[in-house]
Amino acid sequence: MDETTTILTLGEDYPDIRRAVGRICEDFQGAYWREMDAASAYPLAFVEALTKSGWLAALIPEAYGGAGLPLRAAAVILETIHASGGSAAACHAQMYTMGTVLRHGSEAQKQKYLPAIASGELRLQAFGVTEPASGTDTANLRTRAVRDGNHYIVNGQKVWTSRALYSDLMLLLARTTPREEVTKPTDGLSVFLIDLRELKDNGVEIRPIDTMINHNTTEVFFSDAKIPAASLVGEEGKGFRYILDGMNAERTLIASESIGDARFFLERASSYACERKIFGGPIGRNQGIQFPLARAHAETEAAELMARKAAALFDDGQPCGPEANMAKLLCAEAAWHAGEACMQTFGGFAFAREYDIERKWREARLYLTAPISTNLVLAYIGQHVLGLPKSY
Ligand SMILES: Cc1cc2nc3c(=O)[nH]c(=O)nc-3n(C[C@H](O)[C@H](O)[C@H](O)COP(=O)(O)OP(=O)(O)OC[C@H]3O[C@@H](n4cnc5c(N)ncnc54)[C@H](O)[C@@H]3O)c2cc1C
């Protein structure tokens, strides 16, 4: 086999993980998620169950107390949660932010934090990149971290920093060299692993944002927040590249959540379409109901292949930017189309909260926008894969 060949597994891979995670999800049925959603509450019991069983530490190497599993295994964990009707949004960031610390963090940072994260003593759930004025244009972010002896002083604002109120640690991207002083706008940005416990109400203020889904997302304000210089991850000024490295993992994992969502919608819709009798027969015999479901199924199966390809390349240490982006795009769209078909299939009952369809439909919509919007994925494919001119 030549060394660039990557093996792609088909079928129900990681059956033990699917079974074990599925068993945990049985304790967190629709009523639990509806209650969390109605109260905009952090699903603490679910996150704790997942942590205790070790699944949230899937990507932490065994040497630091984790399971040391490949990305594909983590994808299976997230897919299983979403297919069960739940949501991994409260804790998935722990999986994809981990890569930045693993690849670029110092040994001291890894020793200090990873075993505590693996055991559940600490949560690394917050990822502060997006800002109100810069949005997708990350290189234009304004939060500044200025070196002052053994510390950095941070000033600025992040928005959509999900889970910041429920996380002990945050991975923060801030500018350390003013934009006017760097050649490339992406230079001069640095990543910090900061301890929010010491900073809350001591230079950092966190305000929840009221959103259409329960995502525990916030605005984070930094006013002269003093962080130890040892919080810097890797080299100063190289942070943008470190964050980009982790984004392929993030896109691949989010894609697998979308596959789980799609499977949830299709399973619920298919069984409802067989049971629900209108005009003397099951609504599922009508092509207007059946075909959108069949099409969404076909899309889901195809999108899943791209997600598996992205994970296989990632796990093999191969470049996977195009595949990770395409997986995120195709899986999010497949989930959305499955959600739409499911909404139509359930008719008026789709709007009744007790069926969980409207909640999952709201949740599935996020992945067309975040962590990267569809347009920006298309711009990436146009520019980097097809060689078309850059639009921005
Ligand atoms: C619930 C939620 C949770 C989130 N969690 C986090 C988090 O934990 N951490 C974090 O850092 N961020 C988070 N985000 C932010 C998310 O990543 C951004 O919302 C997303 O990247 C889009 O940025 P924006 O909202 O500023 O949109 P903008 O950048 O303002 O873009 C608005 C629209 O214009 C389009 N657009 C912009 N430029 C172009 C172009 N050149 N060509 C074509 N179209 C273009 C975009 O595709 C988009 O549709 C979250 C967002 C949400 C809604």
The ligand as an SDF file (V2000), in Angstrom:
LIG
                    3D

 53 58  0  0  0  0  0  0  0  0999 V2000
  -25.1890   29.9260   19.0040 C   0  0  0  0  0  0  0  0  0  0  0  0
  -23.8150   30.3470   18.5580 C   0  0  0  0  0  0  0  0  0  0  0  0
  -22.7130   29.8460   19.2180 C   0  0  0  0  0  0  0  0  0  0  0  0
  -21.4240   30.2670   18.8570 C   0  0  0  0  0  0  0  0  0  0  0  0
  -20.3500   29.8430   19.5920 N   0  0  0  0  0  0  0  0  0  0  0  0
  -19.1390   30.4020   19.3660 C   0  0  0  0  0  0  0  0  0  0  0  0
  -18.0390   30.1410   20.2320 C   0  0  0  0  0  0  0  0  0  0  0  0
  -18.1400   29.3530   21.1930 O   0  0  0  0  0  0  0  0  0  0  0  0
  -16.8690   30.7800   20.0120 N   0  0  0  0  0  0  0  0  0  0  0  0
  -16.7080   31.6720   18.9900 C   0  0  0  0  0  0  0  0  0  0  0  0
  -15.6130   32.2240   18.8390 O   0  0  0  0  0  0  0  0  0  0  0  0
  -17.7300   31.9390   18.1230 N   0  0  0  0  0  0  0  0  0  0  0  0
  -18.9320   31.3290   18.2910 C   0  0  0  0  0  0  0  0  0  0  0  0
  -19.9890   31.6180   17.4530 N   0  0  0  0  0  0  0  0  0  0  0  0
  -19.7880   32.5920   16.3830 C   0  0  0  0  0  0  0  0  0  0  0  0
  -19.8760   31.9870   14.9930 C   0  0  0  0  0  0  0  0  0  0  0  0
  -18.7120   31.2720   14.7090 O   0  0  0  0  0  0  0  0  0  0  0  0
  -20.1310   33.1730   14.0440 C   0  0  0  0  0  0  0  0  0  0  0  0
  -21.4540   33.6280   14.3010 O   0  0  0  0  0  0  0  0  0  0  0  0
  -19.9970   32.7920   12.6400 C   0  0  0  0  0  0  0  0  0  0  0  0
  -18.6620   32.4710   12.3590 O   0  0  0  0  0  0  0  0  0  0  0  0
  -20.4240   33.9480   11.7240 C   0  0  0  0  0  0  0  0  0  0  0  0
  -19.9030   35.1930   12.1630 O   0  0  0  0  0  0  0  0  0  0  0  0
  -20.8690   36.4640   12.3200 P   0  0  0  0  0  0  0  0  0  0  0  0
  -22.0600   36.0420   13.0520 O   0  0  0  0  0  0  0  0  0  0  0  0
  -20.1330   37.6320   12.8310 O   0  0  0  0  0  0  0  0  0  0  0  0
  -21.2890   36.7660   10.8180 O   0  0  0  0  0  0  0  0  0  0  0  0
  -20.6070   37.7880    9.7370 P   0  0  0  0  0  0  0  0  0  0  0  0
  -19.1570   37.5410    9.6780 O   0  0  0  0  0  0  0  0  0  0  0  0
  -21.1020   39.1490   10.1450 O   0  0  0  0  0  0  0  0  0  0  0  0
  -21.3250   37.3050    8.4590 O   0  0  0  0  0  0  0  0  0  0  0  0
  -22.7340   37.5110    8.2320 C   0  0  0  0  0  0  0  0  0  0  0  0
  -23.1250   36.8240    6.9240 C   0  0  0  0  0  0  0  0  0  0  0  0
  -22.3540   37.3660    5.8310 O   0  0  0  0  0  0  0  0  0  0  0  0
  -21.7160   36.3180    5.1430 C   0  0  0  0  0  0  0  0  0  0  0  0
  -20.3910   36.7610    4.6430 N   0  0  0  0  0  0  0  0  0  0  0  0
  -19.4300   37.4530    5.3170 C   0  0  0  0  0  0  0  0  0  0  0  0
  -18.3590   37.6290    4.5420 N   0  0  0  0  0  0  0  0  0  0  0  0
  -18.6260   37.0290    3.3320 C   0  0  0  0  0  0  0  0  0  0  0  0
  -17.9110   36.8350    2.1170 C   0  0  0  0  0  0  0  0  0  0  0  0
  -16.6840   37.3040    1.9550 N   0  0  0  0  0  0  0  0  0  0  0  0
  -18.5250   36.1670    1.1220 N   0  0  0  0  0  0  0  0  0  0  0  0
  -19.7760   35.6900    1.2600 C   0  0  0  0  0  0  0  0  0  0  0  0
  -20.5140   35.8290    2.3910 N   0  0  0  0  0  0  0  0  0  0  0  0
  -19.9360   36.4850    3.4110 C   0  0  0  0  0  0  0  0  0  0  0  0
  -21.5430   35.1910    6.1590 C   0  0  0  0  0  0  0  0  0  0  0  0
  -21.4420   33.9450    5.5100 O   0  0  0  0  0  0  0  0  0  0  0  0
  -22.8160   35.3170    6.9720 C   0  0  0  0  0  0  0  0  0  0  0  0
  -23.8490   34.5980    6.3300 O   0  0  0  0  0  0  0  0  0  0  0  0
  -21.2670   31.1610   17.7610 C   0  0  0  0  0  0  0  0  0  0  0  0
  -22.3940   31.6310   17.0670 C   0  0  0  0  0  0  0  0  0  0  0  0
  -23.6510   31.2420   17.4520 C   0  0  0  0  0  0  0  0  0  0  0  0
  -24.8320   31.7980   16.7200 C   0  0  0  0  0  0  0  0  0  0  0  0
  1  2  1  0
  2  3  1  0
  2 52  2  0
  3  4  2  0
  4  5  1  0
  4 50  1  0
  5  6  2  0
  6  7  1  0
  6 13  1  0
  7  8  2  0
  7  9  1  0
  9 10  1  0
 10 11  2  0
 10 12  1  0
 12 13  2  0
 13 14  1  0
 14 15  1  0
 14 50  1  0
 15 16  1  0
 16 17  1  0
 16 18  1  0
 18 19  1  0
 18 20  1  0
 20 21  1  0
 20 22  1  0
 22 23  1  0
 23 24  1  0
 24 25  2  0
 24 26  1  0
 24 27  1  0
 27 28  1  0
 28 29  2  0
 28 30  1  0
 28 31  1  0
 31 32  1  0
 32 33  1  0
 33 34  1  0
 33 48  1  0
 34 35  1  0
 35 36  1  0
 35 46  1  0
 36 37  1  0
 36 45  1  0
 37 38  2  0
 38 39  1  0
 39 40  1  0
 39 45  2  0
 40 41  1  0
 40 42  2  0
 42 43  1  0
 43 44  2  0
 44 45  1  0
 46 47  1  0
 46 48  1  0
 48 49  1  0
 50 51  2  0
 51 52  1  0
 52 53  1  0
M  END
$$$$
